[in-house]
Amino acid sequence: MTNCAWLNDPNYGNTGPWSFCPNTGADYLFVLLFGLATIGHVIEGIFYRKIYSLVIIIAAAWQTAAFVFRADSIHDPWKSGPYSAWFILILTGPLWINAYVYMVMGRMVWNFIPDKRLCKVKAWRFGLLFVILDITAFLVQLGGASIAAGASSGNGNNNTSKALLGLHVYMGGIGLQELFILGFTFVTIQFHRQLNQQPRTARRRAAFQLLYTTYATLILITIRIVFRLIEYSSGLHSTIPNHESYMYIFDSSPMWLALVLYLIFHPGRLMPGKESDFPSRKDRKELSRMMKNGEMDKQELGLLPVPQPPPVAYEPIGAGYARGASPAPAAKTARFDMETRYHGSGVE
């Protein structure tokens, strides 16, 4: 149990960041939970050899570090540094999860949509576009959180007004983040509609598993955003900021669940192999040149379905079999393999 005798010290009351007695047990629990999630994502990232897994590893490590700094601040509440670090990390950490969602969706478009486009945007540009938007929201939130954290450890009208300014900037940043999420949800629904038109295969099932994971993660992030907007709508010293249980329920728990969902439905498992990754910029330029010069068409690149010849079927007649033609199956989508179809074709 936390010994919060320092709350009764008048000197602390004038300068300390904590206005209530935090629970160290809950803090240690979330250090453990986020720490295990970080280890899990490191292991899966290495196992599946997906470099983009680094983003969600950072997300999990960011959340773990936030609670480590929180524990340090509780044990030594006179230092403003650990409190400021915790405050900034806990407010901005979920943006890494958001960025990961965008990056995974770009690769889902590349792997599961035949023409590798969604809403007329190429797969590799799709994820990049939303990541840039996420970085914009991140910078706004980071600026607001930094201002609020620097002002919240002191007192006086100047610090209070500065903290409120920081909170307003931060709230504008998370409002911006939610606006981008709504736009992303719209295009995700378009992906869903295209996926529904495809034949039932194991690949389609994998795509739906990732799609539902995406929906669930977006809902969890939205719950957290709405909570933060409500929390700080009345300033730093309203009821919600002074009762940490709200933070654990509506902020930290949803973010931990999002990390666990991507551990269970890891994109590297559902989109395996080197061919599931984006081609390099150099390769994309060469592909564009080859298509422009007529050296390769869209079917060879896997951007259009390749028609398959109808198989020959044998129908039983009496004791023997008669040869007959069965209807042609649904067209299969050609997969473009950079090694065998590109470098292996003699093009350097």
N, C-alpha and C positions, 0 to 999 in steps of 0.2 A: 504494500500500500504506500502511496506517495506521502511523504512528509512535507507538507506545504506551510511550515511555520513562517517561511519568508513572506507569506501573504499578509501576516500581521505586523510586519516591519514597516513603519511609516516611510522610511527611506525607499524601500522597494516599491511601495504603493505610488510613489511619485515618479519612478523611472522604469519599473519592470514591465515587460510585455504581457505577462499572464494576469488575467483578472479573475481566474478561477483555478482550482486545484486539478491539474490533468491526471488521468489514470495511466500510470506507467505500465500496468499489466496489459491493457488494450494496445498500448503503443508497441510493446514487445511482441504481441501476437501478430500485428500487421508487419513488423519487421520480418518475422518468420515467414508469414504468408507471401509477401512480395519477394523475399529472398529466395524462397523455394521456386516461385514462378520464374525468377530470373535464371536460376540454375537450369530449370526445365527448358527454357527457351534457348539457352546457350547450347545445351546438349542436342536439342532437335535441330537448331541452326547448323551445327557442325555435321550431324548425321545426314541431313538432307542436302547439305552444301548449297544453301541459298543465301547469298550475300545480303539480300534485302531483309533477312531475319535480324540483322544488326539493329534495325529501327525498333523492333518490339523488345529486343534485349535492352536497349537504352531506356525504353519506356518503363520496363519492369525495374531496372536498376535505379532509375530516377525516383520512382515511388519508394523503393527500399531506402534510398539515401534520405528521402524526406523524413521518414519516421526515425531514422538513426539520428538526424539532427534534432528532431523533436525530443527524443529521449535525452540527448545531451543538454538541450535547453531546460528540460524539466529538472535535471540533476544540478544544473548550474544556471539558475534563472537570472542571475545578475549579468550574464553575458548576452549581448544583443545579437552577436554574429550567428550562433546556431539557430536562434528563433527566426531571424531574417532568412536564413538558408532554407529552413523548413517551410516557411510561409511562401517563398517564391517557388520552391519545388512542388509543393502540394497543389498550388494553383495552376501551374503550367505543365505538369507532367502528362496529363491525359492527352495533350496535343500530339505527343509522340504516337500514342495508340491510334489517334485519328489519322495521322499521316500514314501509318501502316495499313489501315483500311483502304486508303486511296491507292497505295502502291499495289496491294493485292488485287484490287478490282481491275487495275490496268492489265495485270497479268491474266486475270480471268477473261477479259475481252480477247487477249491474244490467244488463249488456249481454247476457248469455248465458242467464240463467234466466228463463223466461216470467213467473213471478209475482214476480220481483225479491226473492225471499227465499231464505235458506238456513238450514235448521234452525230455521225459524219466526222468524228475525231478518231485519229489513229490510236491504236492501243497504247503505244509507248508515250504519246503526247497526252493521253487521257489522264493517266496517273500523275504525270509531271504537272499538268495544269492545276489539279486539285492540291497537290503538295505545295505548290507555290502559294495558293490561297491559304493553305494551312499555316505556312511560314508567316504570312502577313498577319494572321490572327495571333500567332505565337508572339510576334514582336510587340504587338499592341498589348497583349496580356502581360508579357514580361515587363514592359515599361510600367504599366499600372501597378503590378505586384511589387516591383522594386520600390516605387515611390511610397506605396502603402506600408511596406515592411520597414523602410527606413524611418518612417514617421511614427509607427505604432509603438515603438519602444520608449518614447518620451511622452511628455504631457504638455499641457498648455494649448491655447487656441491655435497657435501657428502649426503645431504638430497635428492637431486634430483636423484642421482644414486641409493640411497636406495629405493626411491619410485618406480623407474623404475624396480628394481629387484623384489619388491613386486608385481607389476603389471604383470610382466612376469610369476611369480609363479602362480598368480591368473588365468591368461589366460591359463596356462597349466592345472589348475584344472578344468576350465569350458570346455576345450577341452576334458579332460578325462570324464567329465560328459556327454558330447554329444556323445562320443564314446559308453558309456554304454547305452545311450538312443537308439542309432541305433541298438545295440544288442537286447535290450528289444523290440524294434519295430518289429524285425524279429520274435521273439517268439510270440508276440502279433498277428501277421499275421497268425501264425500256429493255435493259439486259434480261430481266425476268421474262418479259413477253417474248423476246427472241428465243430464249431457252425453252419455253413452253412449246415452240413450234418444231423443236428437234425430236428425232426418234428416241425412244427410251433405250439408253445404253448405260454401261458402267461409268463412262465419262460424264454423261448427263447427271447421273446420281452424285458424282463427286462435285460437279458444278453447283448443284442445289445445296449440298452440304455447306459449301463455302458461301453461297448466297444467303442462306438462313443465318449463318454465323455473322455475316456482314450486317444483316437487318438487326440481329440481337445486339451487336456491338454499338450500332448507331443509336438504338433505344437506350442502352446503358449510358452512353455519353450524353444523350439528351437529358436523361434524368439528372445527371450530375450538373449539367449547365443550368437547368431550371432551378435546382437546389441552390446553386451559387448566386443566381440572380435574386432569389427570394432572401437568401441569407444576408446579403450586403445591401439590400434595398433600404434598410433602416440604419446603415452605418456599422461600425466595428463593434459597438458595445450593446447591440440589441440582444434579444433572448437567444437566438440560434447560435451566434458565434461563441456564446458563453456556456453552451451545453454541447460537449464534444460528441455525444452519442449521435447527434444529427449528422455530423461529418462522417463518422464511421459507417452509418447506414446508407446515406445518400451520395457519398463521394467515394470513399475508399473501397467499400464493398463492391459497387458496380465496376470500378476500374479493375479490381482483382478478378472479378468474374469474367471480364472481357479478356484478360490475359489467359485465364484458364480455358476459355472457349477456343482460343487459337492454339493452345497446347493440344487440345483434343482433336480439333479439326485443323491441323497444321497445313498451310498451303503447300509446303514442300512434299507432304505425303499425297495430297490430292492433285497436285500438279508436278509430278516427279520428272527427273531427268533434265539433261542440259537443253534439250530441244524445247522445253517449256519456258525457257528464259528468253528475254528480248534479244534479237540480234544486235551486234554492236553498231555504232553509228557508221563506221566504215562499211560494214556489211550492208546496212540499209541503203547507203549511197550506191553501192555496186548493184544491188538488186534493182533500184530505180533505174539505173543506167541500162541494165540488161532488159528490163521491161520496155523502156523507151526505144531501144534498138531492135526489139522483137526477138531477142535471144531466149527469152523465157516468157511464158504467158501466166495468167493468174492461176490457172489450174495447176501448173507445175510448182508454183510457189505455195500452193495450199490455200489460196485466197478464194477459190471457188470449188464447189463439189466436182469430183471426178466421176463421170458416169461409168458404171460397171456393166460389163456384158451379162446378159441373163444366163444363169446356170442351166445346165441340162439336167432334167429330171427323168426318172424312169417310173412309169406307172405299171402296176401289176396287171397282167392279162392272163388269166388262167394260171398255168404253172410257171409261166415265164414273165418277162418284163418287156414292155414296149417303150421306146424312146419318145419323149415328148418335152416340150418347153414349158417351163413354169414362169410366172410373172417375174419381171426384174425387181430386185430388192431396192430399198431406198438407197439413194446415192450416198457413198461414204466420202467423208471429207479427207482430202489428202493432207498429210502433215509435212510441213517443210522442215527438213533436217539440214542444218547449216553445213554439217560435215560432209554428208554423202551427196546432197543435191547441189551444193554450192561449190565448196572447195573440190569435191570429188568430180565435178564436171569439167575441171581443167581451167576454171577461171581463177585468177589470182588477184 
